[in-house]
């Protein structure tokens, strides 16, 4: 299986509060197995690299695009739901590792 | 940015996300739960979208609704937990790093403010994240870099600094790493003294410090510029010689200064300036609520620096002239 990549924004100062909300809702509704453990906003992917493409090319492309931006402001503000699959089936995933200190 | 990323990565990769083919229509979201049974997802969504008055107290769900939800949910653990507020959070946020995940691991992060890639051990170094957050504070104006120009005659207002209170960093999404209460205190005290000169008048609307481990209020008071009128907050001790409320007349407007707006007399027909709610309910208690004539001067809403009455008057005048009665959620720029 090829490596699977994802480009995302990690929540910063709201992370604790959003995570607490997710855990509370998941516990209340009994859906803890399906809850998101590391809240984030996906920008691209999941994806795999075409043959012959290195991860350094991805780094170069993202760095080039990100360089003019200073921060990415947004507001979290409502409940939404979407039906159906937005993502093709991928291998099952284990809990993701977070950097310490956040 | 999403369009640019899709344009750059699509030719060299295979995306498994259908939205990547239509980056302009991309659904940006923070997932609560996924891969849910559709019937269960509908039941949860219906409960969350109920208006507060349909869920008495906004903290509990009516027995009838609960019964219906319970019947639709497979698990029987529903009644062992209390439903958190169904009102969605309204919080401003800023992406500071773009993260590239590889499988379950963080492969690299691009720090937007520091203009550098972070890889290897630095990804797991709390000091690295601390530097990023500090840079963000200065960029956003949450940490003033220098004293403001003096404005003699202005009267300053702020509330709910919660000095010494580590948990407030989490509870109110303050721009500090958790437990870095020393740094939080340093920035809040510096912002105060960069805004207020020793000759200025200040109305402080309650909850100066909080917590068993926090220094005493008088110790903080000694470090603050200005002639300060303290208005009682629910977490303040009695040694501060605080008053329950105060009134202020300025520019043909009457202001009631009080910690908790719920304690304001309904008969008061001026503007109520208050704290207490922090940034926890910006829908009801935004920075300026023109409809209810309320102004929330909690530290988080102001951007962690006191606001002058002259600035408030200017905002009120501008909106009254334009007829715009939309609330202003925060004193600082935000994207709604």
Interface residues (C-beta under 8 A of the other chain):
Chain A: X3 X4 X5 X6 X7 X8 X9 X10 X11 X12 X13 X14 X16 X17 X18 X21 X22 X24 X25 X26 X27 X28 X29 X30 X31 X34 X35 X36 X39 X40 X41 X42 X43 X44 X45 X46 X47 X48 X49 X50 X53 X55 X57 X58 X59 X61 X62 X63 X64 X65 X66 X67 X69 X70 X71 X72 X73 X74 X75 X76 X77 X78 X79 X80 X81 X82 X83 X86 X87 X88 X90 X93 X94 X95 X96 X97 X98 X99 X100 X101 X102
Chain B: X1 X2 X4 X5 X6 X8 X9 X12 X13 X14 X15 X16 X17 X18 X19 X20 X27 X28 X29 X30 X31 X32 X33 X34 X35 X36 X38 X40 X41 X42 X44 X45 X47 X48 X49 X69 X73 X74 X75 X76 X77 X78 X81 X82 X83 X84 X88 X89 X90 X91 X92 X93 X94 X95 X96 X97 X98 X99 X100 X101 X102 X103 X104 X105 X106 X107 X108 X109 X110 X112 X113 X115 X117 X123 X124 X125 X126 X127 X128 X129 X130 X133 X136 X139 X140 X170 X171 X173 X174 X175 X177 X178 X333 X334 X335 X336
